[in-house]
Amino acid sequence: MSVFKNFDALRRFDSFSKTIEDFRVKTSGGGLVTLLSVGCMLVLFYAEVKDYMTPGITEDLFVDTSRGPKLRINLDIVMPTISCPFLSLDAMDTAGEHHLHIDHNVYKRRLDLLGQPLEDPQKENLQTSTSVKTSTESSNITKSLEKKNDTCGSCYGAPKEVIKCCNSCEDVREAYRIMQWKFPDPDDVEQCKNDQSRLAAKGAFKEGCQIYGYLEVNRVGGSFHIAPGRSYLIDHVHVHDVQPFSASSFNTTHTIRHLSFGLNIQGKTNPIDGIYVTTPDGATMFQYYIKIVPTTYVRRDGSVLQTNQFSVTKHQKVVSMGHGESGMPGIFFNYELSPMMVKYTEKEKPLSHFLVNLCAIIGGIYTVASIIDGILYHSYRAIQQKIEIGKIS
């Protein structure tokens, strides 16, 4: 009995006073508040569970000491007013390596002037790509090609030491490139009259082109561009041959559907995806200056993803002769790598934190609901009493 007496002594410390069941009153207002409280609890429970299942991400910044072998460039660009045969994609880097006609990882799809596909995308043969390494060798290039044909076409003034026979329009062009001469009017060159490239030139502005895919280049700063004409090197200078047109004839209106560097990861944004740029003032040279930040993403399972984030600044200038500006119409991307690296690490949220939040939801909503119910009940009772007093009097 003494034990129960000791427990009875604890009653004076009870902060949770109880009422006898006979004195408890249930009201419709209290039932409504209870239902609303349960609904709020369920919504907050769901949000809390979802937040707990989403990993927390910490961010660290440090000097990049990694040595990745290649930089992957993902792109999807549409030029609606220039046909695919008249567009070339080239890249070069600060190490001095020029990659001409990069198309073995890139597809070209012919489009009509409304942007609708005309045929399935075409992937060029790797053999058609050219990689030329600049060096300090003499720029006096000589070339002698022996033709299997019995005929020997004229090279129109180019010495035979350069090219012995010019049996095609391309041979004549090559001879003039080596001699650094301006190519004559194709109508005056016999080999060019039935040349396929000249025939294709007639439809240069009657179609559009979508260029998409990916490039893998050296992991150093550099640039790549999409520009009209056939690209080649003369004395280590990158030039484009746009004959039979002039550079000012090309409308470089374009849409960048997608541009990214490396893998796509959760939360990664690409700042120029979906932009559409027009050229109302004629042929325009668009330059995008890109700052790439190497990024490492570490998942909860320990797997590591290497990718890149970037910021971009755009500059453009008109290169039409009427504006007195020099340059090459096209889309030019100049990029450089930041010496700093960002590391994102996924971390699981502690279970104790999750449980504490659940208790806070229950306690908070119950307390607020009790206050609201008390206010409603006592307000109702006060109004009811005044009405009853009015009736008695």
Secondary structure, DSSP 8 states (H G I E B T S, - for coil): -HHHHHHHGGGGG-SS----GGG----HHHHHHHHHHHHHHHHHHHHHHHHHHS-EEEEEEEE-----SEEEEEEEEEETTS-GGGEEEEEEETTSEEEES--TTEEEEEE-TTS-B-S--EE--GGG-EEEE--SS-S--------SSS-----TT--TTT-S---SHHHHHHHHHHHT-----GGG-GGGTT-HHHHHHTTTTS-EEEEEEEEEEESSSEEEEEEESEEEEETTEEEEE-TTS-GGG----EEEEEEEEB---TT---TTTTEEE--TTSSEEEEEEEEEEEEEEE-TTS-EEEEEEEEEEEEEEE--GGGT--S--EEEEEEEE-SEEEEEEEE---HHHHHHHHHHHHHHHHHHHHHHHHHHHHHHHHHHHHHHHHHH-
